[in-house]
């Protein structure tokens, strides 16, 4: 009995994190039903940009909530993968999770700001708003998926390694395919500005992950 209570106590920080994230997601869906529908469909991005965003969609409370959940979901899944790979207990190393969360959040914020500033530099920010918004939606949905997946994994006594790695690979594959589909959809606007394409696709998308791969393998 004491062992069971200790297990529950150790898992408290993960439980609080998961429940809080899901509650915020439910509240956001209730308060911003139409915008949440646009988020779910993704194809509603153009309608959202034209009729509701007024150019400040990224600072809308729904977007801030979704971006926060994205960072938590992806970071938690990476944390679980780290613990399994290094044979550490998932419940004990919350400080490692905080480091991963801070690193991922900083990386995403820096990447987003760089991309936004580049669209203003090339004077294409209005044309590229739907493109950027859809990219954010894809990331946010993958973050929700990662959060829910992590919720099923962390409470298993022995999470299968193949499941964790398969989920991470699946997220990477879906994200990569979505980027190519969006590039195809907005190729006319993007390829008119080759320097923006190089900055966005090569520097912001491929570059960081190549550096991360080199860091992990070494």
PyMOL commands that set and color helices and strands:
alter all, ss='L'
color gray80, all
select helices_A, chain A and resi 2-10+12-31+33-41+45-53+57-59+61-86+94-121+125-153+161-185+187-191+194-217
alter helices_A, ss='H'
color red, helices_A
deselect
rebuild
show_as cartoon
